[in-house]
Amino acid sequence: MVLSHARLNRTVAAMMQRGIDIVTAKRLQGEGLTLAALKESDDDTLVKHGLSTTIIEALRRGGRSPIPSANLAQVLWRNRFTCCVCRDPALAIILHHIEPWAESHDHSVENLAVLCLEHHARAHRRGTLEQNLASKHLREFKENWEREVSYLDPKAILDASRVEGYHWWWFNHVRLFELAASIATEFQSVPYFYAARRTGKIADDGLLSEFSRDSNYMYEGGDGTALYLYVRNVLESVLCQTAVYNISDDLDPGFLGRVISPNDMIFVQGRHFFEQKSSTQCGPGQVSAVRRQANGVRVKFTIDRWEAVANSTWATWLVGTQSAASIVRVRSVERDSDGKLLLNCTGLAVGSGLQGLATRDYTSPDMPVHRYADDGWLEESDLDDQPFG
């Protein structure tokens, strides 16, 4: 299933806050219309633009108040811009008040559901055929769909990472095994456990053992393959039971600032920058800062290159500028000194790019990548005409 992403500019978002469906909002925006222009138009003009009486009333003074932008963003994100009833990502969607606005005056996230236009119309009818879209059932549809959405991205990551020839480059072994233990992973049942244990780097309980740490990288030696296959399967066991959100195509600072929270697990793919912070070249402590930045969003975390899985990744792939994919846990969400959205994270895994998980190109050929003199960062061009927020 291919789901929509957060490519929602300010004009479209403002119209959706007033109850206009996303397709109509994008059409109006494409015609050069803004919310202010619609408010200034007479009713006949608005009808010609395809707006219903209910929407026209909402645009007028005394009509329904706008849905708060943060609530709009969170509901769209949790439902991946897809109707929670039919789950068809190709259909236009609108935000629906589960408990009618006229009665509840409730714009909360809990009272908003994403519906296609057909199911939105059915939810407002009261016939026998529409009884399954009463408030109670809509809440069930929403809850079930949001739960399923949270596991769609991990499944996509798993499927893509199992393609022959794909490799992870680095694992945060301590955090990975902590996560695996927290979901009661039976390490002895993980594929390649016994082969990994024979390397001496895995203990009988399946966790890392105490072993010599005077090599260039942790997997150095002839037993690296068995250890890699075991740890890779530990990661897969975690992904099978953990909500991870792919933000690779959603690097909109206004939107992400409203939907990402501390402790969220996220996946991001694209140009990564690896900056060595330590002169250590042997054993633990080979610290490097890692950044993925584009479109006013910066994802930052650190790695210890000693935990590289092969000589090529230690010497080549975890250095400089690389096209990479990373799984991280968000520690904090804040605005940087220059106004960019900064996600401070803890890295869990880094590897090569996964097919199909990043399709948006943030670098315009007409606006080439350039270097900032102040800190040496490579900044990718902002293609969004009007970012959400």
Disulfide bonds with the S-S distance in Angstrom:
none
